[in-house]
């Protein structure tokens, strides 16, 4: 999430950049990246777009490291069809 930009023509949206490449757009002031990998460092920035088609400068970057996956808490082989761990 970020603070809204202001413009004399009116901001209509934002480009979201990850590591310098546009990866999405947002009409509001938040966006969720669904294409990241666990345990990876990314650098995000946004740039506003106005109704006249002008694009503003990039925001200051924000470094984000995604979390590592949680360890397996329970595994019994059921999903693979191996039911040998189960008893009557």
N, C-alpha and C positions, 0 to 999 in steps of 0.2 A: 504494500500500500504506500501511497505517497500523497503529498499535499497538492491540491488542485492548482493548475497554472491559470493565469489570467491573460486576456488578449483583447485588443480593441475590436476584433471581428467575432470573437467567441470561440473558445476551445470546444472542439467536437469529439476529441479522442486523443489517445496516446499510443505511440509505438513503444513496445517493450523490447529492449535489447538485452541479449545474454551474450557475454564475451564479445561484444561489438557487433553482433548480428541480430537483426530483427527476428524475433521468434513469436510475436503475437501483437494483438491490438486490444485496447480496452476503451470503452466509452466512459467509464468512471475512473476512480482513483485507486483501483486494486485489480490484481490479476494473479492467477495461480498457474504455475508452470507444472504441467502434468507429464513432462518428457525428460525429467532429470534422472540421473543415476545416483544410487546411494553412495555416501562417503566421498562426494566430489565437490570441489570448490568451483563456484560460478561467480561471475561479476555481472550485475544487473544495472541498467540505467533505463530511463524513459525519456521520450521527447514528445512534446505536445504538438497537436495538429489543429489548425483553425478552420473555420467554415470557408475561407478563401483558398484553402489548399496549401497554406504556408506551414512549414515544419520548423519548430523551434530547436534550440540547441539541446544536446543531451544533458541530462541531470548529472550530478556528481554520482560516480559509481558506488554500488553497495556490494561488498563481497559476502557471499552466503555459502556455507558448507552444509550439504545435506547430511542427514543422519545415516548412520549405519543401520542395516536391517536388524530387527530383533532376533535373538536366538530362538531356535525352535523349542517350544515349551512342551509339546506333546507330539509324538510320532508313533504310529502303530502299523503302518503299511496298508491301512484300509483304502487309501486313495489309489494305490497301485494294484489293488486286488489281492494283496498278500495278507491273508487272514490268519497266518500261523501263530501270531502273538495273542490271538483271542482264544478263550476257553469257554466251555459251556458252563 
